[in-house]
Amino acid sequence: MQRLRPAADWLARQRAGRLPMRFATALVRVQIFDRSMTLAAQAFTSVFPVLIMLAAVLGQGLSAQVAELAHLPEASRQVIDEALSHGGLSAFGVVGSLVVLLSSTGLARALARAYAAVWAVGHTPAGPRAAWRWLATVLTLAASAVGTRLLTWLTADLPLPRASSAMLLLVADSAVAVLVPWLLLGGAVPARLLAPGGIIFGLVMLVVRPVGSIYLPRALQSSAHRYGTIGVAFTYISWLYVIAFCLLLAAVAGQVVVQERGAAMQLLPELTAHRDGLQLFAGTVAIVIGVAAFGWPFATVHLIGFLFGLNLIVTGFIRAGLLLFVPAYPPLYRVLGIAFGVLTGIVGILCLRNITGSVALLVVVIAVGWLLDGLLGLFLAAGRPADTRAGWRFGTALALALGAIAVLIWSKIGLATFIAIGATVLIFVGIAQVTGVLVGRRSPLS
């Protein structure tokens, strides 16, 4: 080691060598191998019980979906079938469900310690007040495990399905890798500083996930054949170790790059500097789509689904992005707002996919998206009543929510009537959104 020290010192003084040396030093400081194994074991005993419990509560018929999601071999699917044989809460019991949820927070606490080591944060939220952060983290990870498979299904009928799926998975993985440490560290590290690590993790998973889809089913089948259920467990822990290693590796890489640059502004433009432009873009898109829906001759279900779905995607993901990077609200408001924004975007993807081509189903799906967006707007307006834009935001959200409720009540309306109502709502909402931005140009924005 002493012989290597002069070479290491020389490399650290070079501009090209400073970043790799800091990266290697950070990996040693974080103890990435030990922490990855800890996270893998905690994930196995936290995420899987939560998924099985949710499947049991939602119904026995979901056992096949859970087994498919987990790539379980045939020999091991009987275990889940037995666990879900009674269905409902009786499979776990109320006390058992609480125990599952409480014990699952061990993963969140282990992640908090790991991220605190990465970012050198001395104090992380603890005690009863931090419980909601731990539960939100575990549920986010469980939803991510399910959501990645759903995104692949949702994009199956889109143009360029593989490219669409890859882009959505990149966004989803990056968002999870930013949201989880932001939650666990209590906002001690701003989201814009966490973004480089999140993007790195999303890019890494674009390679790791396809490899896993080939390796994992074969490894599970082989382990089940040789060693039974215990072999399946060890194989899963090994794969979770790979995921945990990639997560910590990306977090360390993001921290080193941010530290090297000295400020996140040089790496990632602060979204607050462009928030008005993003809101103006969303409002303009709503106006253009509304006018197009009114003026397009011979509009079909597929066309309306595409136009209105595009509006929901733009609106939902822009809101989620702004709430993630702009610290204008308390943490709980931001978490709920991000969740509503992502759900709105997912409903938009459903519209693009147009799974049945049915007018009635399309009307309901779009109305649900509008209702989610309207509730989010009302929620945010109530969260910052002193904001000069709160009145515009409240009026826009109220109109959107009322329009959605009206459409849901009269869901059997024809396509022409729905186009007239929907286009009017979109034009009104777009004009109100653009006007609100222009009126309150200098005020903080959600």
N, C-alpha and C positions, 0 to 999 in steps of 0.2 A: 504493500500500500504506500510506503514511503517513496518508493521509486516512481509511483504514478502521480504523486503530489505535484512535482514541478510541471508535468504535462497538463494536469488539471488546472493549475493556477494560470498557465499560459492560455489555455483554452477559454477560461473564464474572463480573461482580459480582452479577448477578441469579440468584436461585435456579433459575428456569426455564431460564436460558441457560447455566448452568455445565456441565451435563451435555453438551449439544451441542458446546460449545467444547472440553471435554476429549476428547470423541470425535473431533472433527476434528483436534485436536492429536496424538492418538494415531495416527490414520491416517497423518498426515504422518511422524511419528517412525518408524513401522514400515515406511514405504515400500511401501504395500500393492500398488500397481500393479506395481512391479518384482518384488516377491516372488511375487505371484500368477502372473506369467509364468514365473518360474523353477520354481515348483511344478508348473505345467501341463506344461512341457517334461519335467521329471523324472518326473512321473506317467506321461506317454505312453511314456517309455523304460524304465519300471520295472514298472508294474502290468500292462500288456498282455503283455510277454514272459513274466511269471510265469503269467498265465492260460493263455497258449498252451502253455507248458511243462507245466503241470499237465494240460491236456487231452491233450497228447501222451503223457504218462506213463500217464494213466488209460485211453487207448484212442483209436483213430482215429474211432470212432463219435461222439465228442463234438465233432467239428469243426463240425457243424451247430448244436449248442447254443451253442458259443462265438460263432459268427457271428451267431446270433439275439440273444444277450446283448449283443453290441456294435453291433447295428442295422446291420451291414455291408450295403451294396448288393451285388447279384448279381455285379457285375464284380470286386469285391474279395474275394469269398469263396473264389475260386480260390487266393489267396495262402495262406490258412489251410489249405485242403485239401492243398496241396503241402507245407506245413510239417508236417502231421500224417500224411502219406501212409505213412510207415514205422511210426509208432506206437511206444509204449514209449520207453525212454531212447535208443534208436538215432536218434530224430529230432533229439535235441540232443547226446547223448553225456553221460557223467558229468561230464567237464571242462566241457562247454558249459553243463550245468545249474548247476554251481557258479558259473560266470562270470555266468550270468543272476541267480542269487540274490545274489551279492556286488555286482554292479553296481546291482541294484535298491535297495540300501541308500542310494544317493545321494539318493533321495527322502526317506528318513527323516532323513538329516543336514540336508537343506534345510529340512524341517519343524521340526527341532529348533532351527535358527537362527532361523526365523520365530517360533516360540513363545517362544524366549528373548528376542527383541526385544519381543514383546507384553507379557510379564510382567517384563521387566527382570531376567532371571536371568543372572548373570554367568558361571556355570559349568554346563555340561551334561555328562552322562556321555559319555565318549569312550574310545577304545582298544578292545582285544579284549573287555573286560568289558561293554562297551555293545553288542556285536554282536548279542546275543540280543534286545535292545530294538529295534534297527533291523529285524532280520528279522521280529520279531513285529508291528511297525508295518506293514511292507509286506504281510505275509500278512493282517493285519486289514483293510487297505484293499482287497486283492483279494477277500477273503471278503465284504466289504461290497458290492462291486460285483455279486457273484453273489447274495448273500443278499437284496438288495432286490427282485430279480426273483423269487426263490423265495417271498418273503413274499406277493407279489401272487398267486402260484399257490396257495399254501397257504390263503389266505383266500377263494378263489373260491367255496367251498361253505358258508361260514359265514353266519350271519344278518347282514344289512347288510354285505356284503363290502367295499364301498368305505370305509365308516367303519372297519371292522376293519383293513383294509389301511393306512389313513391313521394309525391309532393305533399299529400295530406299527412302521410306518416312522418315525414320530416318535420312538418309543422307541429304535429301532435307530440312527438318525442321531445322536440326542443322546448315546447311549452311546459311539459311535465318536468323536464330537467331544470327549468327556471322556477316554476311554481313551488316545487317541493322544498328546495333550500330557502326560498323566500319566506315560506310559511314557517319552517322549523326554526329559522334564525330570527324570527320576529321582525323582519325588515331591517335587521342590522346591516345587511348588504343590499344595496339597491338592486332592483330587477335588471337595470341596464348593465350593471357589472356582472350579473349572473348570465346574461344573454350569450356572450361568447362561448362559455362552457356548454350552455344548452344547445347551441347550434352545432358545436363539435359532437355532442352526444347524438343528436339527430342524424348527422352525417355518418357517424360510426355505425349506428343501427341500420342504416340503409345497406350496409354490407353484412352485419352480423345476423339480422333477421332472416334473410334468404338462406344463409348457411344453416341457421337453426331449423328452418322449415324442412331442410333435407336431413340434417343430422339427428335431430331430436326424436322423430318418430321411430327411426331405425334403432337408435340407442335404447329407447324405452322398450321396444319390442324384444331386443336382445337381452336386456337386463331382466325383464319380466320372465323370459324363457329360462334364464340361467338361475336367477336368485329369487324370483317371485316379487312380491310387493316391496320388500326392503330394497331390492335392486332398482325398482322404479323410483323410490324415494332418493337414493343416492345419485341416480342419474339426474333427477330434477335439481338437486342441490348443486351438482357440478355445473349444470347449465345456468342456474341462478348466480353462481359464482362468476361466470363469464359476464353476465349482465351487470352485476354489481361492480366488477372490475372496470368495465367500460364506463359506467356512470361516474365512478370516482376518478378514473383517468381523465375523462372529459372535464370534470370539475377542476381538477388540478391544472390541466392545460389552460382552461379559461382563466383561472386565477393568475397563472404565471404570465399569460399574454396581457391581461389587464394591468398587472403590476409593471410589466416591461414598458408598456405604452405610457404609463403614468396617469392616464385618465381615460375613462370609457368613451368620452366624446370623440377621441381620435380613432376608436375602433368602431363604435356604433353611434350614429347620429341620434341625439336624444329626441325621442318622439314628441316631447312637449314642444319642441321648436317647430314641429310640423303638424300639431294637432288640429289647428284650424283648417289646414289644407286637406287633411284626411276627412274631417267632418264635412267640408264643402264638397269633396269628391263623393262621399256617401249620399249627400242630399241631391247632388246633380244626377247621380246614377238613378235615384228614385224617380226624379222628374222625367228623365229620358225614357226609363222603362214604362212609366205611366203613360206618357205621350205615345210611345211605340205600341203599347197594348190597345190604346184607343184607336190609333190610326192604321194599324196593320189589317189589311183586308184578308178575309178568310182565315182568321186566327184559329189554330187548332189547340187541342189539349196539350200536345207536346210543346208547342211554341209558348203557350202561357205558362206551363210548368217551368220551362227554361228561363223565361224573363223574370217571373216572380221569384223563382228559386235563386237566380243570380243576385237579385236584390237582397234576399235574406242572407246569403253568404257574405256579400260585401258588408252589410250592416252589422251582422253578428260578429264577424271576426275583427272588424275595425274596432268595435266597442270593446271586445275582449282584449285586443292588443293595447288600446289606450289605457284601459284599467290596469293592465299588467305593468305598464311602464311609467304611468303618470301618477305620482303619489298625492292625489287630491282628496282621497277618501280614507276612512279608517279601514284596517285590514279586513274586517268581516264584510263590509260593503264591497270591497274589491273582489274578495273571493266569490261571493254570491253573484256579483256582476259579471265576472269572468265566466262562471258556470252558465249563466243565462245567455251570454253572448255566444259561447261555444255551442250550446244547445240550439240557438237560433240558426247558426251556420250549418249544423248537422241537418236540421229540418230543410234548409235550402238545398243541401246535397240530395236529400230524399226527393225533393221536387225535380231536380235535374235527372235523377234516375228514373222517376215516373214509373214505379214498379208495375202498375196495372193499366195505365192509360185511362182510368175511370175519372170522369168529371167530379163525381161526388167525393172520391178519396182525395183528389187533388185539392178541392175546395177546403176540405177539413185540414189537410196537411199545411196548406198555406196559411189558413186562419190560425192554426196552432203556432206557427212561426211568428205571425203578427202579434199574437197574444203574448208570447214570450218577450218579444222586443218591446211591446207596450208596457208590460209589467216591469221590465228592466228600466225603462225610461222613468216611470213613476217612482221606482225605488231610488234611482239616482237623484231625481229632483227633490225628493224628501230628505235625502242625505245631505244636501248642501243648499238649504233654503236661502242663504245669503247670496248665492251666486246670481249675478245679473241675468244669466241665461235660464235660471230655474223655471221662470214662468213660461218661456217658450218650450223648454223641454217637457214641462208638465202638460201643457196643452197638446203638444205633438203626441206624447205617449198616451194621453187620455183618448184622443181621436183614434189612434191606432188600436188601442185595446177595445174600445167600443165597436169599431168596425169589425174586429175579429170576432167579438161576441155575437154581433148581428149575423155575420156569415155562418157561425157555428149553429145558431138557432135555426136559420133558414138554409141549412146545408144542401137541400135538394133543389136549389135554384139552378137555372140553366147556365150554360157557359157564357152566353152573351150578357146576361144580368151580372154574373160574377165579374166579368171583365170590366163592365161599367163601374161597379162598386170598387173593385180592386184598383183600377187605374185612378179613379178619383182619390182614393185614400193615399196612394203612392204620391200623386202630384201634390196633394195638400201637405203630406208629411215632408216631402222634399223641399217645398217652398218654405215651410216653417223652419226646417233645419238650417237651410241656407240663411234665412233671415236672422235666426237666432245667433249664428256665428258672426254675421256682419254687425249685429247690434252690440253684442258683448265681446268684441274682438280682444279686449285686453283682460278679460276676466279669466280665472283659472277654469280649466275644463276637466271633465271626468275622463 
